[in-house]
Amino acid sequence: MGLGILSLAAILFSLAVIVFGIMFLADFDMGLVGGFADLPSILLVIAPTFGSLITTVPIQQIAKIPAHFKVIVRKEQTPEAQIEKIVDLANKVRSGGILALEEEQIPEPTMQYGVRMIVDGIQEEKIKKALEDSLDSIDTRHGEVVSMYEKAGSFAPAFGMVGTVVGLIIMLGSMDFDQEGAIANLTAAMAAALITTLYGCILANVIFLPIAARLKILHQREMFNKTLICTGVMALQHGSSPSFIYELLCEQLNKERRKNVTNPRGNRGGD
C-alpha cells in the first residue's frame, strides 16, 4: 500500500475509532449515540469554516481540493529514478552530442524544461535563472495550498467554540427551573451546546491539519527531487561526464538510497 493511500486510510481509521469510542462510552445505547449527530451543529462549523476560507484564499484554490487528494495518493517520483535518467541523458550526449536529446521523451516537467533549453542553446546563466524561477513558483504554489489547510485547521475549532457559546447563550436564556424536568432539559441543552466544539476539533485534528502536514512532506520531497534535477541539468549543460554527474548527484543521497542507483558502469551504487 502506498504512503498516500495509507495516509487517507489513517484518517478514515481515526474517524472510525472516534465513532467506536463514542458508542463504547455510550454503552452502545443508540439513543445516547444519536446525541452526537446534530446537523445544525455540523453546519454551524463547516459553513463558516469554508466561508472564512473563501475570504482568505482564492476560490480557485478551494475548487482544487479534489485534486489535492489525488496528489496525496499518487505514486511519488524517487530521486534514484531521476539520477538514473539524467545519467542516461549524459551517456546519450557523450555518444551523439546535445542534439541527441532533441527527440528524447522526458516525463518529468522540470527535467524536460531544462533539457529543452540546453538543446535550444540557451546561455547557462539564463537556464539557471529559469530553473530557479520555476522552483520558486512551485514553492509558492505549494505553500499556498498547505496554508489553506492550516487555516481551515485553525478556523474549525474556533467556529466549534462559537457554536458552543451560541448554544450556552440559548440554554441560559431559556432556563426556567419552575418547569417540570428543568434539570434534565438543562443537561440536554448543555450536551447540544458542546457538540459543535467536538465537530470543530475533529475537523481540525483528524482531517485538515493531517492533510496539511502530509502535503508539506510531499512538497519537501518534490523540492529535493527538483533541486537534484536542476543540478543534473546544469551538469549536462557543462558537458560533464556521466560518471561525474552520477557522483555529483549521489552525494546528495543517504547511503541506503545510493545503493538503489545504477551507476554508469551498470552496477548499483552500493555494489
N, C-alpha and C positions, 0 to 999 in steps of 0.2 A: 504494500500500500504506500503510495507516495505521501510525502510530508504534507502537501496541500490537502489531500483528501483526509489525512489523519487530523489536520487542524480543524476541518469542518466537523469531522466525526467527534472530536473532543468537545466542541461547542454543543452538539446535539446530546452527547453523553452527560455534560454538565446540566443541561436543561432537564434531562430525564432523571438525574439524581435529585435535583431540586423537587421535581414533581413527586418522586417516590418519597423523599423526606417529608414533604407536606402530608402525603397520605399516611405515612407511618406515624408521624406526630399526632395526626388527627384520628389515629386508631382506625383508619380505613372507613371512617364514618363519612359517607358521601355527602351528607348534609353539611358537615364541617368543611370538607374539602371544597364544596361548591362555594364557600365563602371567599375562597381565594380567586375565583373567577368573577371579575366585575368589569363589564365592557366600558361603562363610563370612566372608570379609573384608568383603564388601558388607554382610552382615547385622550384622557387628560394628561398623560405622559407623552405618548407618541406624537400627537398632533403639534403641541408646542415645541417639542424637540426638533421636528423637521421644519416647523415654521421658523425657528431660530437659525437652523442651518441655512435655509433659503436666504436669510438676511445677511449671512456671513460668508457664504461660498457661492460661486456661480451655479445657477440651476443646471447647467450642462454637466457639472461635476456630480451632482446628485443623481442625474439621469444615468450616469455611468456605473452606478453601484452594481448592477448585474455583471458588468464586465470585470469589476474588481474581484468578484468571486471566481471568475474564470482564471484570473491571474493567480489566485491563491492555489487553485487545483492543477494548473498546468505544470508540465514537466519542466524542471529548471535546466538551463544550459550550464554545463560544467566547465570550469576553467581548463581542465585537461583536454576537452574536445576542442576548445578554441586554440590552445597551443599547438595541438597536432595539425589543425587546419592551416595555421599561419606557417608552420614549418613546411607543410606540403606546398604552400604557395611559394615559399622561398626556394624549394627544390625546383619548381617549375620555372621560376625566374632564372635560376642558375643555368638550366638547360636550354631555355627558349627565349630569355630576355623578358623585359617588362611587358611587352605586348602579348606574351603568352597568357597573361591574366585577363585579357580583354573579354574572352568568352567564358571565363570561369564563373560557375554558379556558386554564389556565396549567400547562404540563407541568413546569416547574422547581419542585421542592418548596418551597424557601426563599422564592421569589417568591410562590408560591401561599399559603403560610402568612402572609406579611406582608400581602398584599393582602386576605386574608380578615379579618385583624384590623382593617384600615382600614375595610372595609365594615361590620364589626360595631361600629364606633365606639369601639374600644379607645383609651385615652389614649396619647398619644405616648410618655411615659416607659415605660409597660408594653410597648408594641410594641418599643421599642428594647431593653429588658431581655430580652424573649422572643427576639428575633433574636440578641442576643449570647450568650444561653444555648445557643441552637441551634448557633451556630458553635463554642462551647466544647465541646459534646458531640461534634460531628463531628471536631474536632481531637483530642480524647481517644481516640475510637474508631479513627481512622486511625493515631494514634500507637502504639496497642497492636498493630495489625496489622504496621506497619513494624518495631516492636521484636521481634515474634515471628520474623520472617525474619532480623533481625540476630543474635538469639540463636542461631538454627539455624546461621547462618554462623560463629559462634564455637564452637558445640558440635562440629560435624562435624570440623574439623581436630584438635580435642582428642581425640576418640574415634579418629580415624585414628592419632594418636600412641600412644594406649592399645593399639590393635591391633598396632602395630609393636613396642611394648615386650613385649606378651604373646608375640608371635612370636619375638622375640630371646631371651626367657627360656626358651621351649620349645627353641629351637635350641641354646642354650648348655648346657641341662640334658641334652640327648640327644647331645651331641658325643662321638664315640668315634673317635679317629684311628687306632686299631688296625684298624678296619673297612676293607675294600676300598672305594675310592671315597668316602672320608670327605670329601675336599675338595670333590668335586662335590656331595655332599649338603649340605655347609655353604653353598655359594653358592646352591643352590636354596632352602634354608631362609631365607637372608638375603633373597632376592628376594621370597619369600612374605610375610616379615615386613614389608617396606617397602610392599607393595601397599596396605595399609589407609591409610597416610598419603596416598598418591596419591588414593584414593577420597575421603577427607575434604577434601582441597584442592580437588578438582573440584566436589564438592557445594557447598562454601562459595563459591568464587570464580567459578563458572560458573552456578550456579543460585540459591542463597539470597541472597547479597549483591547481585547484579544485580537480582533481583526487589524486594528492599528499596529499592534506590536508585530503581527505576522507580516504585514505589508512592509514595515520598517526593516525587518530582517531580509525579506526578498529584495528590497531596494539596495541594501548594503552588499548583498551577494552580486546583484546585477552590476552595480557600480564597480566592484572589484573586477568582474569579468571584462567590463568595457574598458577600464583603465589598462588591463592586461592587453586587450586587443589594440588599443591606441599605441601602447609601447611597441607591440609587434609590428604594427603598420609603419611606424616611423623607422623601425629597423629595416623593414622591407624597402622603404624609400631610400635608405642609405646604401642599399645593396649588400647588407650583411649576409654572412653565410648561414645556411640552415643550422649548423652546429652552434654558432654564436647565438642565434635567435632562441634556439632551444634552451641553452644555458641561461640566457638573459631572463627568459620568462619563467623557467622552472625555479629560479632563485626566489621567486615571489610566492611559491607554494610551500606548504609544510612537507615534511619528509614522507608522510603517508600518501599525500596526493601526488607527489613527484613520482612515486612508484607506478602510478597509473598512466603516465605519459610515455608514449613510444618515441624514442629519440631517433635522430636521423640515421642511425646505424641499424634501426629496426628492432631494437631491444627496449624493454621497459626501463624507466628511469632508475628503478631500484636494482636492476639486474647487473 
